[in-house]
Amino acid sequence: MVRTRIVGAALAAVAVAGLAVALPWGAASGDDRVPHARKGPLVIGHRGASGYRPEHTLAAYELAARMGADYVEPDLVVTRDGKLVARHENEIGGTTDVASRPEFAARRTTKVIDGAPLTGWFTEDFTLAELKTLRAVERIPDVRARNTLYNGRFEVPTFEEVIDLSRRLSRELGREIGIYPETKHPTYFQEIGLPLEPRLVDVLNRKGLNRHGARVYVQSFEVANLKWLKSRLRVPLVQLVSASGAPYDFVKAGDKRTYRDLVTPDGLRDVRAYASGIGVEKPLIIPRDAAGNLGQPTTLVRDAHVRGLTVHSWTFRNENTFLPADLRTSTDPAAYGRALEEYARFYATGLDGVFADNPDTAVEARNG
């Protein structure tokens, strides 16, 4: 009983701290599209607080909000019966216990996803009722062994359940918790007759979130689906940009442009025609040198702001294995490095938001 009270008090303290840092820039207008309109960058719980709980579970999203995250990020895929659920990929062999379920052994198969063969179990081969019998597991147990404590405890949530959770937590914490859904593999789902986008629009409409000022961003690594959504959604759209490769819809169409082309001055101008922001991989803002050390910032944040685009960056994590070489504390890949210093360097560029596996660390860095 004593330990329960201590944990509850600690969570309450986190909630109060989150309220103190979030209200000055989050409550006034409800619109985060204007660069520098806040006192600090948004903190987006990347797949929830995935540094502490198995990703894309209601427990991970709730913990992120209690740690001070302004938004939680559900990646969206589709079930066989057309329901949107939160999983990082449609292949669920690494994020659920499906491999240990003999009743689903025959569903293991190989598919071509975005041009590459992938073997496993896929959400589009399961009904929602079947998915609900599975339980989430930690995706990277070698790095996050402590998270395996929670293996088998949590369901695969629907998109609507994530929205309902964000609303409950908004009331409880006294500050609005936004949602930041990503459409995963949109070309693939379009081709198999289970398009994500109409379902996303339908859910946002039914939940009263397809409106100006709603605490919602919609993001995608592809371009065509964002352009389709532009005329159907009133919330800001974000073009995701990797440091390598190209949008798969470009590849499929024979378009030779890469992600790097999207963040040139001309590319940013094109993005601004259909999106309000870019969500970019960290090396595009501060690259690493040949030794893996953090280098000097590029002009990307400034270039995007000049063209009216907000800049959110991914993904910030505390473990040594994910940090620049000069910010690691040991050779142990799972040990925490000097993550606060990395945040400080990135915050100094003037970016507008960060996707964080450890939202409490991002908030602490934002507090200075």
C-alpha positions in Angstrom: 0.0 0.0 0.0 2.8 2.4 0.9 4.5 1.8 -2.5 1.2 2.3 -4.3 0.7 5.7 -2.7 4.3 6.7 -3.5 3.9 5.8 -7.2 0.5 7.6 -7.3 2.1 10.7 -5.8 4.9 10.6 -8.3 2.5 10.4 -11.2 0.5 13.2 -9.9 3.7 15.3 -9.6 4.5 14.5 -13.2 1.0 15.6 -14.2 1.4 18.9 -12.4 4.8 19.5 -13.9 3.3 18.8 -17.4 0.6 21.3 -16.8 3.0 23.9 -15.8 5.1 23.6 -18.9 2.3 23.0 -21.4 -0.2 25.6 -20.8 1.7 28.7 -21.8 1.9 27.7 -25.5 -0.7 24.9 -25.8 -3.9 26.3 -24.4 -4.2 29.8 -25.9 -4.9 29.2 -29.6 -5.0 25.4 -30.2 -3.0 26.0 -33.4 0.6 24.8 -33.5 1.3 25.7 -37.2 2.9 29.1 -36.5 6.7 28.7 -35.9 7.9 30.1 -32.6 4.3 30.7 -31.3 5.2 28.7 -28.2 7.8 29.0 -25.4 9.4 25.7 -26.4 9.0 22.8 -28.8 6.2 20.3 -28.7 6.9 17.0 -27.1 5.3 14.2 -29.0 5.2 10.8 -27.3 6.7 8.6 -30.0 4.4 5.5 -30.2 3.6 6.6 -26.6 6.3 6.5 -23.9 7.9 3.6 -25.8 11.1 3.9 -23.8 9.1 2.6 -20.8 6.2 0.4 -22.1 5.7 -1.7 -25.2 5.0 0.7 -28.0 1.5 1.5 -29.4 -0.4 0.4 -26.3 -2.8 2.5 -24.3 -0.4 2.1 -21.3 2.4 3.7 -23.4 0.2 6.6 -24.6 -1.1 7.3 -21.1 2.3 7.3 -19.5 3.5 9.7 -22.2 0.7 12.1 -21.4 1.4 11.9 -17.7 5.1 12.6 -18.3 4.2 15.9 -20.0 3.9 15.0 -23.7 1.7 17.4 -25.7 0.8 14.8 -28.3 0.8 11.0 -28.6 1.6 9.3 -31.9 -0.4 6.3 -33.1 0.9 4.7 -36.3 -2.2 3.4 -38.2 -2.7 0.2 -40.1 -5.9 -1.7 -41.1 -7.5 -4.9 -40.1 -9.2 -7.3 -42.5 -12.6 -5.9 -41.5 -11.4 -2.3 -42.2 -10.7 -1.1 -38.7 -7.8 1.3 -38.0 -5.5 0.0 -35.3 -2.2 1.3 -33.8 0.9 -0.7 -34.8 4.2 0.5 -36.1 3.9 -1.9 -39.0 1.2 -4.1 -40.4 3.6 -7.0 -39.7 3.0 -7.8 -36.1 5.4 -10.7 -35.4 7.8 -8.5 -33.5 5.3 -6.4 -31.5 2.7 -9.0 -30.4 2.7 -12.6 -29.2 1.1 -13.9 -32.4 4.1 -16.2 -33.1 3.3 -18.1 -29.9 -0.4 -18.6 -30.8 -0.9 -22.0 -32.6 -4.3 -21.0 -33.8 -2.7 -18.4 -36.0 0.4 -20.3 -37.2 -1.0 -20.9 -40.7 -1.4 -17.1 -41.2 2.4 -16.6 -41.3 3.2 -15.6 -44.9 5.5 -13.5 -47.1 4.3 -10.3 -48.7 5.9 -7.5 -50.7 5.6 -4.3 -48.7 6.9 -1.1 -50.4 8.9 -3.2 -52.8 10.6 -5.4 -50.3 9.6 -9.0 -49.2 8.6 -9.4 -45.6 7.7 -12.6 -43.8 5.4 -12.6 -40.7 1.9 -12.0 -39.7 -0.1 -9.0 -41.0 -2.9 -7.0 -39.6 -4.9 -7.1 -42.8 -5.2 -10.9 -42.4 -6.9 -10.6 -39.0 -10.3 -9.2 -38.0 -10.3 -6.7 -35.1 -11.8 -9.4 -32.8 -8.9 -11.7 -33.6 -6.3 -9.0 -33.1 -7.9 -8.2 -29.7 -7.0 -11.7 -28.5 -3.3 -10.9 -29.0 -1.1 -9.1 -26.5 1.7 -6.6 -27.1 5.4 -7.3 -26.5 8.5 -5.2 -26.4 9.9 -4.6 -29.9 13.6 -4.2 -29.0 14.1 -6.4 -25.9 17.9 -6.5 -26.1 17.9 -2.7 -25.6 14.8 -2.4 -23.4 14.9 -5.5 -21.3 12.9 -3.8 -18.5 10.0 -3.2 -20.8 9.6 -7.0 -21.3 8.1 -7.0 -17.8 4.9 -5.8 -19.4 4.9 -8.4 -22.2 1.5 -9.9 -22.5 -0.4 -7.3 -20.5 -1.8 -4.9 -23.2 -4.1 -5.2 -26.2 -3.7 -3.8 -29.7 -5.7 -0.5 -29.5 -7.9 0.9 -32.1 -7.5 4.5 -33.3 -10.8 5.4 -31.7 -9.6 4.0 -28.3 -6.5 6.2 -28.6 -8.7 9.3 -29.2 -11.0 8.4 -26.3 -7.9 8.0 -24.0 -6.5 11.3 -25.0 -9.9 13.0 -24.2 -10.1 11.3 -20.8 -6.5 12.3 -19.9 -7.1 15.9 -21.2 -9.9 16.2 -18.6 -7.9 14.6 -15.9 -4.7 16.5 -16.4 -6.3 19.9 -17.2 -4.5 20.3 -20.5 -5.3 19.1 -24.0 -3.5 16.0 -25.1 -3.3 16.0 -28.9 -3.1 13.1 -31.3 -0.6 12.8 -34.2 -1.5 9.8 -36.3 0.7 8.5 -39.1 -0.7 6.6 -42.2 1.6 3.6 -42.7 2.2 2.1 -46.1 -0.6 4.0 -47.8 0.2 2.8 -51.4 0.2 -0.8 -50.2 -3.1 -0.6 -48.4 -4.6 1.3 -51.4 -3.5 -1.6 -53.7 -5.1 -4.3 -51.6 -8.4 -2.5 -51.3 -8.1 -1.3 -47.7 -7.2 2.4 -48.1 -6.3 4.1 -44.8 -7.3 7.7 -45.7 -11.1 7.5 -46.0 -11.2 5.6 -42.7 -9.0 8.2 -41.0 -11.2 11.0 -42.3 -14.3 9.1 -41.1 -13.0 8.6 -37.6 -11.9 12.2 -37.3 -15.3 13.4 -38.5 -17.2 11.1 -36.1 -15.1 12.2 -33.2 -15.5 15.9 -34.0 -11.8 16.4 -34.7 -11.9 17.4 -38.4 -11.9 21.1 -37.6 -9.5 24.0 -37.4 -7.9 24.3 -34.1 -8.3 20.6 -33.2 -5.2 19.2 -31.5 -4.4 16.9 -34.4 -1.6 16.5 -36.9 -1.7 13.9 -39.7 1.6 12.6 -41.1 2.9 10.4 -43.9 6.1 9.3 -45.5 4.3 9.4 -48.8 3.1 12.4 -50.8 0.0 11.5 -52.9 -2.1 10.6 -49.9 -1.3 13.9 -48.1 -2.4 15.7 -51.3 -5.6 13.7 -51.3 -6.2 14.5 -47.6 -5.6 18.2 -48.0 -9.1 18.8 -49.5 -10.7 16.6 -46.9 -9.1 17.5 -43.6 -9.0 20.8 -41.7 -6.1 19.8 -39.5 -2.5 20.4 -40.4 -0.7 17.8 -42.5 3.0 16.9 -42.0 5.3 15.5 -44.7 7.7 13.0 -43.1 11.2 13.0 -44.5 13.9 10.4 -44.0 17.6 11.1 -44.3 17.8 8.5 -47.1 15.6 6.9 -49.7 12.4 8.2 -51.4 8.7 8.2 -50.8 7.4 4.9 -52.0 4.6 6.5 -54.1 7.4 8.3 -56.0 9.3 5.0 -56.5 6.1 3.3 -57.7 5.3 6.1 -60.2 8.9 6.3 -61.5 9.5 9.7 -60.0 13.2 10.1 -59.4 13.0 12.6 -56.6 14.2 11.5 -53.2 13.5 12.6 -49.6 16.5 14.9 -49.8 14.9 16.7 -52.8 11.9 17.5 -50.6 14.0 19.6 -48.2 15.7 21.7 -50.8 14.4 25.3 -51.0 12.3 24.4 -54.1 11.2 21.1 -52.5 10.0 22.9 -49.4 8.1 25.3 -51.5 6.3 22.4 -53.1 5.6 20.7 -49.8 4.0 24.0 -48.5 1.4 23.7 -51.2 -0.2 20.6 -49.4 1.3 20.4 -45.9 1.8 22.7 -42.9 5.0 21.1 -41.7 7.8 18.6 -42.1 8.7 15.7 -39.8 12.4 15.1 -40.5 15.0 12.6 -39.4 17.5 14.1 -37.0 20.6 14.0 -39.3 18.8 16.4 -41.7 18.9 19.0 -38.9 22.2 18.2 -37.2 24.3 15.5 -39.1 26.9 13.3 -37.6 30.5 13.4 -38.7 32.5 10.4 -39.9 33.3 9.4 -36.3 29.6 9.5 -35.4 29.8 12.7 -33.4 27.2 15.4 -33.5 28.2 18.0 -36.1 27.0 21.5 -36.9 23.3 22.3 -37.8 22.2 22.7 -41.3 20.0 25.5 -42.5 16.9 23.3 -42.8 15.0 24.7 -39.8 15.5 28.2 -41.0 14.7 27.3 -44.6 11.5 25.6 -43.6 10.4 28.5 -41.3 11.0 31.0 -44.1 8.5 29.0 -46.2 5.9 28.8 -43.5 6.5 25.2 -42.5 6.9 23.9 -38.9 9.7 21.4 -38.2 9.3 18.4 -36.0 12.2 15.9 -35.7 12.5 12.2 -35.0 13.4 10.1 -33.1 14.9 11.1 -29.7 15.9 8.2 -27.4 18.0 8.0 -24.2 20.0 4.8 -24.8 23.6 4.9 -25.9 23.0 2.9 -29.0 20.8 5.7 -30.4 22.9 8.6 -29.4 25.8 10.3 -31.2 29.2 8.8 -30.3 30.3 11.8 -28.3 27.2 11.7 -26.1 27.5 8.0 -25.1 28.4 7.2 -21.5 29.8 3.7 -22.0 29.9 0.8 -24.4 26.7 -0.6 -23.0 24.1 0.0 -25.8 21.2 -0.1 -23.3 22.6 2.3 -20.8 21.5 5.9 -20.9 23.8 8.4 -22.5 23.8 12.2 -22.3 20.4 12.6 -23.9 19.8 16.0 -22.3 22.8 17.4 -24.2 21.4 16.1 -27.5 18.1 17.7 -26.8 19.7 21.0 -25.9 21.6 21.1 -29.2 18.5 20.4 -31.2 16.3 22.8 -29.3 18.8 25.5 -30.0 18.1 25.2 -33.8 14.6 26.6 -33.2 12.7 23.5 -34.3 9.1 23.2 -33.3 8.7 19.7 -31.9 10.4 16.4 -31.1 9.3 12.8 -31.3 10.5 11.3 -28.1 10.5 7.7 -26.7 11.2 9.2 -23.3 8.9 12.2 -23.1 9.9 13.0 -19.5 13.5 13.6 -20.7 12.3 15.8 -23.6 10.2 17.9 -21.1 13.1 18.1 -18.7 15.3 19.4 -21.4 12.6 21.9 -22.5 12.4 23.2 -19.0 16.1 24.0 -19.1 
